[in-house]
Amino acid sequence: MGRMKELLMELEEQAEERHVAKLLGISYEDLIQLEWVIETDASTDGLVYSYRIEFKEGSSEEVLSKIKRLQDSCRVYLEPWEWNAEYDYINDQFDAITQSRINLATFSNELNDLKELSQLQTKGDKLKRILNRQIFISIIGSMETFLSETFLKLVFDQERYFQSFVQTHPEFKSRKFELREIFTQQNLLKETVKKTILDTIFHNLPTVKNMYEDTFEIQFPSIKDMFKHVLKRHDLVHRNGKTKNGSNVEIEDTEIDNLIIDAKNFISSIYKELEREGRLPF
């Protein structure tokens, strides 16, 4: 599973949490200060007639005081239709990503933490092989997340990038509609762009290279070295740590070190190119 897909799964969970926050009449930031679980009240034949949000001890009293529907200082009852109401999944994903700032230092710190994690166990430890494998995958994931979040934020921060993305991305080149549909299509355009970007696999570096160069008109760095790492990640994730020929893929500490160096240089080059060309308004 690609890091972007993992991220989308995390964001789907966040979307549900944002739905809960709206039902409670509090902000998402308030909700994450609470410890809570969803329970159901149902008949013997499984018919759900209400949902209960139960708040555990240790939840913020200040936040709980904001919930008007709170009963017994620890629970809220919801009608089935309330809980099952559709929530704006795409926009909740979008909001979750765009709330953070583009930060090169944060990316570097994430990789440093992963390097430190790799040193917790010594060579020969039976878990060392598994640990290094997961760290390798996580480093690629951090790179993928940085690329996706940066792209999404910039496209929706400036109209010229939004327009450039629509004009150059293959998804929109094949779309056709009648002139009388132009206003309907215009209203749907932002949602379509959001979904297209969120559905992109950002460790597919040839595709990402084209997107960055076409949209931002920058010189994207060579993907040769990073692409080799991505292919190894593919073996680890999709072939259970084996190559096409069935050989085991062993991740040594030196490979972790080399990947960290290459990932930092790769992302730093992109960031500096965007910064040099005045593409970063943050």
C-alpha positions as CSV (number, residue, x, y, z in Angstrom):
1,M,0.0,0.0,0.0
2,G,1.4,3.4,-1.0
3,R,2.0,6.0,1.6
4,M,-0.6,8.3,0.0
5,K,-3.2,5.4,0.2
6,E,-2.2,5.0,3.9
7,L,-2.6,8.7,4.4
8,L,-6.1,8.6,2.8
9,M,-7.1,5.8,5.2
10,E,-5.9,8.0,8.1
11,L,-7.8,11.0,6.6
12,E,-10.9,8.8,6.2
13,E,-10.8,8.2,10.0
14,Q,-10.3,12.0,10.5
15,A,-13.3,12.6,8.2
16,E,-15.5,10.5,10.5
17,E,-14.1,12.3,13.6
18,R,-14.9,15.6,12.0
19,H,-18.4,14.3,11.4
20,V,-18.7,13.5,15.1
21,A,-17.4,16.9,16.0
22,K,-20.1,18.6,13.9
23,L,-22.8,16.4,15.5
24,L,-21.6,17.5,19.0
25,G,-21.3,21.1,18.0
26,I,-17.6,21.4,18.8
27,S,-14.5,21.8,16.7
28,Y,-12.3,19.0,15.5
29,E,-9.5,20.4,17.7
30,D,-11.8,20.1,20.7
31,L,-12.8,16.6,19.9
32,I,-9.3,15.2,19.9
33,Q,-9.0,16.3,23.5
34,L,-11.7,13.8,24.4
35,E,-11.5,10.0,25.0
36,W,-14.6,8.5,23.5
37,V,-16.2,5.4,22.0
38,I,-19.3,4.8,19.9
39,E,-21.8,2.3,21.4
40,T,-25.2,1.2,19.9
41,D,-28.5,0.5,21.5
42,A,-30.2,-2.2,19.5
43,S,-33.0,-4.7,19.7
44,T,-32.4,-8.5,20.0
45,D,-32.8,-8.8,16.2
46,G,-30.1,-6.2,15.6
47,L,-32.2,-3.2,14.8
48,V,-30.2,-0.1,15.9
49,Y,-32.5,2.5,17.5
50,S,-29.9,4.8,18.8
51,Y,-26.1,5.5,19.0
52,R,-24.3,6.6,22.1
53,I,-21.0,8.5,22.3
54,E,-19.5,7.6,25.7
55,F,-16.8,9.9,27.0
56,K,-14.1,8.3,29.2
57,E,-12.5,9.6,32.4
58,G,-9.7,12.0,31.6
59,S,-11.6,13.8,28.9
60,S,-11.3,17.6,29.0
61,E,-14.0,19.0,31.3
62,E,-13.7,22.4,29.5
63,V,-14.6,20.7,26.1
64,L,-17.3,18.6,27.6
65,S,-19.0,21.8,28.9
66,K,-19.4,23.0,25.3
67,I,-21.5,20.0,24.4
68,K,-25.1,21.0,24.8
69,R,-26.5,17.5,24.4
70,L,-24.3,16.0,27.0
71,Q,-26.2,13.7,29.5
72,D,-24.9,12.5,32.9
73,S,-21.7,14.4,32.1
74,C,-20.4,11.5,30.0
75,R,-22.6,10.6,27.0
76,V,-24.5,11.9,24.0
77,Y,-27.4,10.1,22.3
78,L,-27.7,10.2,18.5
79,E,-30.6,9.2,16.3
80,P,-29.6,6.6,13.6
81,W,-30.3,9.1,10.8
82,E,-27.9,11.6,12.4
83,W,-25.0,9.1,12.6
84,N,-25.6,7.7,9.1
85,A,-25.9,11.1,7.5
86,E,-23.3,11.6,4.7
87,Y,-20.4,13.7,5.5
88,D,-18.2,15.7,3.1
89,Y,-15.4,13.1,2.8
90,I,-13.4,14.7,0.0
91,N,-13.4,18.2,1.6
92,D,-12.6,16.8,5.0
93,Q,-9.5,15.1,3.5
94,F,-8.6,18.3,1.8
95,D,-9.0,20.4,5.0
96,A,-6.9,17.9,7.0
97,I,-4.0,18.2,4.5
98,T,-4.1,21.9,3.8
99,Q,-4.2,22.9,7.5
100,S,-0.5,22.0,7.9
101,R,2.3,24.2,6.6
102,I,4.9,23.1,4.1
103,N,8.0,22.6,6.3
104,L,11.3,21.2,5.1
105,A,12.6,21.1,8.7
106,T,9.7,18.8,9.8
107,F,10.4,16.4,6.9
108,S,14.1,16.3,7.8
109,N,13.3,15.7,11.5
110,E,11.0,12.8,10.6
111,L,13.8,11.1,8.7
112,N,16.2,11.7,11.6
113,D,13.7,10.1,14.0
114,L,13.5,7.1,11.7
115,K,17.3,6.8,11.6
116,E,17.4,6.9,15.4
117,L,14.7,4.2,15.5
118,S,16.8,1.9,13.3
119,Q,19.6,2.1,15.8
120,L,17.5,0.8,18.7
121,Q,18.3,-2.8,17.8
122,T,21.6,-4.3,16.8
123,K,22.5,-6.5,13.9
124,G,21.6,-10.1,14.7
125,D,18.5,-9.2,16.7
126,K,15.7,-11.3,15.2
127,L,13.5,-8.2,14.8
128,K,16.2,-6.1,13.1
129,R,15.3,-7.3,9.7
130,I,11.6,-6.5,10.2
131,L,12.4,-3.1,11.7
132,N,14.7,-2.0,8.9
133,R,12.1,-3.1,6.4
134,Q,9.4,-1.0,8.0
135,I,11.8,2.0,8.4
136,F,12.7,1.8,4.7
137,I,9.0,1.9,3.7
138,S,8.3,4.7,6.1
139,I,11.1,6.9,4.6
140,I,9.6,6.5,1.2
141,G,6.2,7.3,2.8
142,S,7.5,10.5,4.3
143,M,8.8,11.6,0.9
144,E,5.4,10.8,-0.7
145,T,3.5,12.7,1.9
146,F,5.7,15.8,1.5
147,L,5.2,15.7,-2.3
148,S,1.4,15.3,-2.1
149,E,0.8,17.8,0.6
150,T,3.0,20.4,-1.1
151,F,1.3,19.9,-4.5
152,L,-2.2,20.1,-3.1
153,K,-1.5,23.2,-1.0
154,L,0.1,25.1,-3.9
155,V,-2.5,24.3,-6.4
156,F,-5.3,25.6,-4.2
157,D,-3.3,28.5,-2.9
158,Q,-2.8,30.3,-6.2
159,E,-5.3,30.4,-9.1
160,R,-2.5,30.3,-11.7
161,Y,-1.4,26.9,-10.5
162,F,-5.0,25.6,-10.3
163,Q,-5.5,26.7,-13.9
164,S,-2.2,25.3,-15.0
165,F,-3.0,21.9,-13.4
166,V,-6.3,21.7,-15.2
167,Q,-4.8,22.7,-18.5
168,T,-2.0,20.2,-18.4
169,H,-3.1,17.1,-16.5
170,P,-4.2,14.1,-18.7
171,E,-7.3,13.6,-16.6
172,F,-8.8,16.8,-18.1
173,K,-7.6,16.5,-21.6
174,S,-10.1,13.7,-22.5
175,R,-13.1,15.3,-20.8
176,K,-15.8,16.6,-23.1
177,F,-19.1,18.3,-22.4
178,E,-21.7,20.4,-24.2
179,L,-21.6,24.1,-23.9
180,R,-24.9,24.2,-22.0
181,E,-23.2,22.2,-19.2
182,I,-20.4,24.8,-18.7
183,F,-21.7,26.3,-15.5
184,T,-22.5,22.9,-13.9
185,Q,-19.0,21.7,-14.9
186,Q,-17.4,24.9,-13.5
187,N,-19.1,24.3,-10.2
188,L,-17.8,20.8,-10.0
189,L,-14.3,21.6,-11.1
190,K,-12.7,22.2,-7.7
191,E,-14.1,19.0,-6.3
192,T,-12.8,17.1,-9.4
193,V,-9.3,18.6,-9.0
194,K,-9.3,17.7,-5.3
195,K,-10.2,14.1,-6.0
196,T,-7.7,13.8,-8.9
197,I,-4.8,15.0,-6.7
198,L,-5.9,12.9,-3.7
199,D,-6.1,9.8,-5.9
200,T,-2.6,10.3,-7.3
201,I,0.0,7.8,-6.1
202,F,2.9,10.2,-5.2
203,H,5.6,7.6,-5.2
204,N,5.0,7.2,-8.9
205,L,7.8,9.6,-9.6
206,P,7.6,9.8,-13.4
207,T,4.0,11.0,-13.1
208,V,4.8,13.3,-10.2
209,K,7.7,14.8,-12.1
210,N,5.4,15.7,-15.0
211,M,2.8,17.1,-12.7
212,Y,5.3,19.4,-10.9
213,E,7.0,20.6,-14.0
214,D,3.8,21.2,-15.9
215,T,2.0,22.9,-13.1
216,F,4.7,24.9,-11.5
217,E,7.1,25.3,-14.4
218,I,10.1,24.3,-12.4
219,Q,13.1,22.0,-13.1
220,F,12.4,18.7,-11.2
221,P,15.5,16.9,-10.0
222,S,16.6,13.6,-11.5
223,I,14.4,10.7,-10.2
224,K,17.0,8.0,-11.1
225,D,18.3,7.3,-7.6
226,M,15.0,7.7,-5.7
227,F,13.2,5.6,-8.3
228,K,15.5,2.7,-7.5
229,H,14.5,3.0,-3.8
230,V,10.9,3.1,-4.7
231,L,11.2,-0.1,-6.7
232,K,12.8,-1.8,-3.7
233,R,9.9,-0.5,-1.6
234,H,7.6,-2.2,-4.1
235,D,9.3,-5.5,-3.4
236,L,9.0,-5.0,0.4
237,V,5.4,-4.1,0.3
238,H,3.9,-6.0,-2.6
239,R,6.1,-9.1,-2.8
240,N,6.6,-9.6,0.9
241,G,10.2,-8.7,0.8
242,K,11.2,-10.7,-2.3
243,T,12.4,-9.7,-5.8
244,K,10.7,-11.0,-9.0
245,N,13.2,-13.8,-9.0
246,G,12.3,-14.9,-5.4
247,S,15.4,-13.6,-3.7
248,N,15.1,-12.0,-0.3
249,V,15.4,-8.2,0.0
250,E,17.6,-7.5,3.0
251,I,17.7,-3.9,4.2
252,E,21.0,-3.1,6.0
253,D,21.7,0.0,8.1
254,T,23.8,1.4,5.3
255,E,20.8,1.3,2.9
256,I,18.7,3.2,5.5
257,D,21.5,5.8,5.7
258,N,21.8,6.1,1.9
259,L,18.0,6.3,1.5
260,I,17.8,9.1,4.1
261,I,20.6,11.1,2.3
262,D,19.0,10.6,-1.1
263,A,15.5,11.5,0.2
264,K,16.7,14.6,2.0
265,N,18.6,15.8,-1.1
266,F,15.7,15.0,-3.4
267,I,13.1,16.9,-1.4
268,S,15.5,19.7,-0.6
269,S,16.1,20.2,-4.3
270,I,12.4,20.4,-5.0
271,Y,11.8,22.8,-2.1
272,K,14.7,25.1,-3.1
273,E,13.5,25.1,-6.8
274,L,10.0,26.1,-5.7
275,E,11.5,28.7,-3.4
276,R,13.9,30.1,-5.9
277,E,11.2,30.5,-8.5
278,G,9.0,32.3,-6.0
279,R,6.5,29.4,-5.9
280,L,6.2,29.3,-2.1
281,P,4.0,32.0,-0.7
282,F,4.2,30.7,2.8
